[in-house]
Amino acid sequence: MKTVLSIAKRNAVLSSMAILLEQERANLKAVNQQDLSNYSGDDLAMEKRLLVDDAKIDGMILSLQQLTSQEDPVGKVRFDFTHENGMKISNKTAAFGTILIIYESRPDVTVEAGGIAFKSGNKILLKGGKESLLSNLKIVSLWHQALTDNDVAISWVEYLNYDRAETQAFLENPTKKVDLIVPRGGEQLIAFTKKHASCPVIVSGRGNNFVYVNQEADLEKALAIIINGKTSNISVCNALDKVLIDTNLPNWEAFANELVSKLKAFNVTILGDDAFAKATQVPGIENDVIWFEEFLDYKIVIGTTQSDEEAVTKINRYCGGHSASIITENNEIAQQFMDNIDTAAVYHNASTRFTDGGQFGLGGELAISTDKLHQRGPIGLQHLVTNKWYVYGEGQIR
């Protein structure tokens, strides 16, 4: 029989892990430098995700501390019913069992996602990318020390050091029990996982997030939100890739040129649809396929619309189902936009960069789901559970 760890035991392991990360801060950064020096690719976003510096370690520690302070998500009563024959029936949250997390480049996921899975009563199988192997193995060694120090089997957190062929073989015919798989990375990783997995998969899909500047927008807000969304961190799925401007906006061409000037100050490559390119002299887009792309780079596509309805239709067609924001001072229009946009997170006068478990008060996230089952948006501690029916009788038969 599988042992269910008490919440006290789970919290003790998380607290120990936070202490170990602080104690091993210098060693972890040194190991990470080896991964960075071994990385020969030219993917700037990948390299940024790979780096472990003091700020990243601070984030890992904070995530564990926040998780420790949160309530146990397991055993929460969701529904109670007493049958007419006297049976007591209740539905409670329950751990999935074993969760496999497949991710690229980000050693902090080894802490944050691992911590969320463990706190919610699950065993974790971690499959990181080859570019972050040394950093991940170092972090997993700390997990094992935290588990051992609290008399918990190290099998609760395991690392799968597999190449692509071995990963495919494991997905198709797992040698360990796996109840849920969460791929966290680019579209190729997600497609590969979905193709070969033999158990449920929660998709953490592409970003390709939009900002729509409505004709009643505060232009100072619009500029700040667009610059923040595009330039504050290009390597994350909540970064901004597309902007739509309502041509009913008074002097929209002047706003367009100011936006181009500010983006160029950050060395952002700007492409426009016909109207925007004509108004600003930026290069035009070659074909509409680019509207589907997530860039993870200093690159943006800006287009025009002639109505709110056109903006909603275009965003729903091209976006990745992640995040979209409207900039307007008209609350009624904003609410209509938010109700009709089909993304996991919708915003009014705020940056898409906030779509994040920590920013949403969840204490971090396992991933950001663009699926609609079983959880949409940031997958926090509260969402990494399934449910189970408990029925108490005294000999009743049907």
N, C-alpha and C positions, 0 to 999 in steps of 0.2 A: 504493500500500500504506500502510495506517495505521501511523504510528510508535508503537511501544510505548515509553513513557517508562521509563527506568531508575529503580530505586527511589531511587538517589542524587539524581536530578533531581527526582523527586516530593517527596522530603524537603526538598530545598533550597527549593522553592517554598513549602512549608508553613512552613518556618522564616522565610522572607522575609515571608510574610503575617503571622505573629505579631509580627514587629518593626514592620511598617507599622501594625498596629492600635494598638500602643503609641504610636508616633510621631503618629498621627492621632487619638488618643483625644479630644482637645478638639474637633476639627473634626467628628468623628462624632457626638458628643453634641449639638453645635450643630445639625447637620443633622437629627438625630432630633427635636429640639425643634420644628423646623418641621413635621415629620409629626404630632407630638402636637397642635400648635396647629391643624393643618388637620383633625384628626379630630373630627367633630361627633357621633359616635354616643354612645349611653349604655350601651354594653356594657362593664362594668367589667373583665371577664376579657380582652376584646380590648385594652383600653387598657393593662392590665398587661403583656400580651405585646408590645405595640408599643414600650414604653419601653426605651431603651438608656441605662443608667447605668454607673457605674464597675464595679459588680459584674457586670453583663452582659458588659462588655468583658473583665474579668478571666476570666470563664468562656470567652469566645471564644478568648482567648490560650491558656488552659490546655488547651482541647480540641485546638488545633493542636499544642501542645507534646507532649501525650500521643500524638497520632496520629503525630507525627514519630518518636517513640521505639519505636513498635510495629513488629513484623515485617511484611514484605511479604506481603499475603494472596494475591498472584498467583503461580501456579507451584508451589503446594504439591501434593505427590504424595498423592493420596487412595487409590490402588489400583495395585498392580503385579502383572503376570502375564506369564509366559513361555509362549507357545503351544507345543504339542508339535512344531510345524513350525519352531520357532526364533524366531518373531517376538517382539519385546519390546513389550509393551502396558502403557501406564500412563494413569491418569486424573489430570489436574491441574486445579487451580483456574484460572479465566480471567476477565478482566474482561467485564462485560456488553457494553460498547461505549459507548453514550450513555444517560444516565439523566436523565429529566425529573422535577424535584421541583416540585410545586405546593403552595403553602402560604399561610397567612393571617397577616398582622400581625407575625410574629416575625422581625426582622432578624437575630437571632443564628443562625437556621437558614441564612441565606445564608453564614455562616462554617462552622458545624458540619457541616451536611449536605453542603455543597459540599466541605469538607475530606475527609470520609469517602469521598465518591464519587471525588474526585481521587486520594486515596492508594490506593484500590483499583483504579486504572488506568483509570477511566472518564472520559469527557467529561461535563460537566454542563450541563444547561439549567435555569435557575432561573426559576420563574414565581411571584413574590411577589404579595401583595395590594396594591391601590391605596393603602391607608392607610399602608403603609410604603415607598412608592416611593422617596422621596428617600434614606432610610437605605440601602435595598437598592442603589440606583445608586452611592452613595458606597462601599459595601463592595465591589461588583463592580469599581469603578475600582481599588481596592486589589488585588484578585485579579489584574487585568490588569497592574498594575505589578509584582507579585511574579512573574508569568509572564514578562513582558518582561525583567525583571532577570536571569532565569535562562535566557534564550534559548529560551523555550517559547512556542508560538503561543497567542494570547489566545482562540482558538476552543475551548480546553479548558474554559473557564468562560464561559458566555454567559447574558445576562439577556433574558427574553422580556417586553417591556413591552406586553402584550396586554390588551385589555378582554375581557369575557365572550364576546362573539360571536367575536372573533379567536381566543380560546383554544379555543372549541368547534370552529372551522374547523380549527385546527392539530391537535387531538386526532383528528378524523375523517380528515384528510388531511394528515399532517405534511409540511412542506416541508423538514425535516431528518430524518435517520435517527434514530429513537428505539427503544431496545431494551427499556426498562423505565420505567414511570411510578409515582411514589410520591406520592399526594396526602396532605397532612399538614394536617388541619384538621377542621372540623365535618362533620356528616353530610350536609349539602347539597352541600358541595364534593366529598366522596367519591362520593356518588351521581351527581353531574354528571360526574365523571371516568370512573367505570365505564361510564356510559351511552354516552359518546362516544368513548372510547379505542379505538384500533385496534391496540394492542399490550398485553402483559401489565401488570397493575396490582397492586401490593402495597398492601393496604388498611391504613391506620393509623386504626383505627376508634374508636368512642366508648369512654369510660371506663366510667362507671356502676359504680364499684367498691363491693364489699360488705365489711363486717366482721361476723363472726358471733361473738357472745359465748356460749360454751358454758357449761353448768352448773358446770363445774369451772374457770372463769376466775379469774385473779388480777384483781380489779376495779381495782386501781391501774394495772396495765398496760393494762387495757381502756380506762379513761378517757383515759390519756395517748395511746394509739394512735388513738382516735377523734378526740380534739381535734386532734392533729397532722394526721391525714388530711384532716379537714374544713377547718381554718382556716389551715394554714401557707402554702398557695398555692391559691386557688380556680380559677386560670386554666389548670391543667394537667390532662392526661388521667389522671394517677395519683392525683388527689384523690378523697376519699371522698364518696359520695352516699347510701349506704344502710347501715343497721345492723339486724341481727337479734339479738334477745335470747331465749335459751332460758328459758321460764317455769319450768323445773325448777331454775333458779338460785335458791339460798336468798335470800329477801327481794329478789326481782328488782324489785319496785316501788320499794323504797328506792334501789336502784342506778339505776333509770330516772329518778327525780326528781333525783338528784345529777347525772346526765349532762345532763339538761335545764338545770339551773342553770348548769353549766359552759359549755354551748353558748350559752346566752343571754348570758353574759358577753362573748362574741365577736359578739353580734348576729346569730346564726344563726337563720334561720326554720326551725322544727321542725314537721313533720307526723307523725302517728302512725296506725297501724292502730287498729282498735276497742279492743283491749286496752290498747295503750300510751297512747292518747289518754285512756281512762277513768282509767288509773293516774296520769297526770301533768297532766291538764287542758290538753294542747296540742290544737290543731285536728286533726280527723281528715282522712284523705285522702278525696277525692271518688270516685275510682274507681281500679282497679288499673293503669290505663295509666301512671300516674306512676311505677310501679316500673321501667318501661323507660327513663325519662328520665335524661340526664346534665345536671346543673344548671350547672356552671361559675359558681357563685354561692354566697353564704352561705345555703345551703338544704340541708336533710337530711330524709330520710324514715326513720323508725325503726319497726320492726315486731317481732312476737313469733313464736316457733315453739315447738312442743312436743317436738321431737326433732331430732337431728342430721340424720336422713334428710330431714325436712321442710325444714331449712335448705339442704341441698345441692340439693334439687329446686327450691326457690324461686330460689336464686342462679343455677343453670344455666338457668332459664327467663328471668330478667329481665336478667341482667348483660350487659355489652357484650363479654365475652370477654377482658377486659384483666387485672384483678387482683382477688383475693379473699383475705381473711385470717381465720383462726380464732384466737380468744383462749381458751386452755385450758392447764391444767397437766397434762393427760392426753396423753402423747406418742402413745399408740396411737390415740386418737380424732383427734388432729391429723393423723396420717399418713393415716388413712382419709379424712378430709375433703380433704386435699391431693390424694390419688390420684383422688378422684371429682369434684372441681370442674373444670369445663371452661373454664379461663381460661389466658392465656399465662403468668401468674405467680401462684403460690399461696404464701401466707405462714402461718407459725405464730408468733404473738406478736410481730408487727412491723407497721409501717405500710405501707400500699400506696404511700406516697409514694416508696418506694425503687425502684419500677419505672422504671428510667432507665438508659441506656447507660453514663453516667459512674459511677453508683452500683454498677452490676454489673461494673465493671472493664473495660468495652469502650472507654473513651476517648471517650464520647459516642455518639450514635445518629443514624441518618438519619431514623428514625421508630420508632414502637412498633406492630408489626404485630399485628392481631387475626385475620389469616388464618392458615391452617395450612400453606400453601405460599407462598413457598418458605422463609420464615423466620418464626417466631412470637416475639412479644415484641420487645425492643429489637433493632433492626437495626444492628449494629456493622460495623466495618471487615471483620471476618472473614466476614460474611454477604453482603456486597455483591459477591459473585462468583458466576459460574456455573461450569461445568466443561467439560472438553474432553478427548477421547481422543487420545493420541499412540501411533502404531503404527509400529515400526521393523522393516523387513523386508530381505531380500536376494534379492528376486525371487519370493517365495512367491506361488502362485496357488491358488484354491480351485475 
